[in-house]
Amino acid sequence: MAKINLKAARRRAMAYGVVVFLVFAAVLWTAISAGGGLPGGDEQRVRAAFDEVGSLIVGDDVRIGNVRVGRVSDIELKGNQPVVTLTFDEHREIYRNAAAGISARSSLGQKYVEIDPGDPSSGELGPGQVIAATKTKNANDIAELLDTFDKPTRQALRSTLREVGGGAVGRHHDFAAGAKALPAILGDLGAVSRALSADRGAGVESLLNATDDLARSFHQHEQDLAHLSQNLATTMRSINADDGDALEAVLDRAPATMRDTRAALSDLAGPLAETKHAMSGLRPGAEALGAATPNLRGVFREAQEPLGKVPAVAEQAEPTVDGLTSVLRDARPLAPQVAKAVSRARQPVEYMSPYAPEVALFFKYLRAALSYGSEELGGNWLRLVPIFRPENASGAIPVADPTVNRNAYPDPGEAARDRTNHIPGERK
């Protein structure tokens, strides 16, 4: 019984081993053949002609919209033109106006084929049809790009790389220290990147535009810049005379000089404020003077002839001025009396000022009364005309006349209105 169980156990172990081996073989075969597409998948092949494929090799990616959809399964030469077979992992609709291009996958020379399926309106690409070379874009290698430079530039680039490589030898400790500092630097770099990308890079674009404008402003001024650089070099050599002792002495005295300058500027604050106030007060006059300048210029221009006559007039007026001076000297004792009289007359004048219209009316009537006369009689005379009104008769009777309403003491401005009769009642 024990022997039968041992044989059964051996058979089960053998079966398990065979199953594991088959599974391992299947996984290994799948991994090896995965580069050529999934086993049993519905593959589709499309051929595209190129003028040059560069370092493109079998197995490179085929992408649509930068998403891998297949691989390069074959590269063959048809005449003098390479034709690349593109194998898609599943069926794709590829049309006659499809386009393809070879792009760089990395700086190490890896390539991939980017394909544009085209427009359905052009019709589907047939099984034996090839995407023409006129609709494909060739690959560009770094070596070919370097060939576009002239020989001196290539030599300079080679020398630069050689010097950089030589300088980097033995600097692994510095590189390690830089790598350790990178985490802190990357945080700041992220902040700077976010700041630069704000508003979709509008700030960077403005900076580049300003830099471009600055570079254009230097165009055709290279000779002037060269002279400026030479003069600057001469200036720097002058500053560095005597190993920079003079500059060092100036810098040593600079703090004290700056303190004195600051104190002087502080003291100037008050006078400058007053000057500002004074200038603000002078500004309206200055503006008025500026506005009057054309008229003033005309007055000066036209006043030359009258001013030329002033000396003669002044000579003729000199005796009169002398006499007037003596009169004023004699009248000087009267000045206090005149001032006192004017001061005393102030109150009556202030009292009579509201009656100015009546006073003017009195003199007007007086002038009219004295305006009668003739040249034959040799002058004017005063004409008196008696005016009889009802109140002349009623005034002799000790009874008030109801048809007369007069104010013996009218307010200022009411005398002209009160000189006519009114119906009894309130005057309006």
Helices and strands as residue ranges (DSSP letters): H 2-33, G 34-36, E 44-49, E 61-64, E 67-78, E 81-88, E 99-104, E 111-116, G 120-122, E 130-131, G 133-135, E 136-137, H 142-147, H 151-168, H 172-196, G 198-201, H 202-217, H 222-239, G 241-244, H 245-302, H 304-331, H 334-352, G 353-355, H 356-369, E 372-374, E 379-381, H 390-394, H 415-418
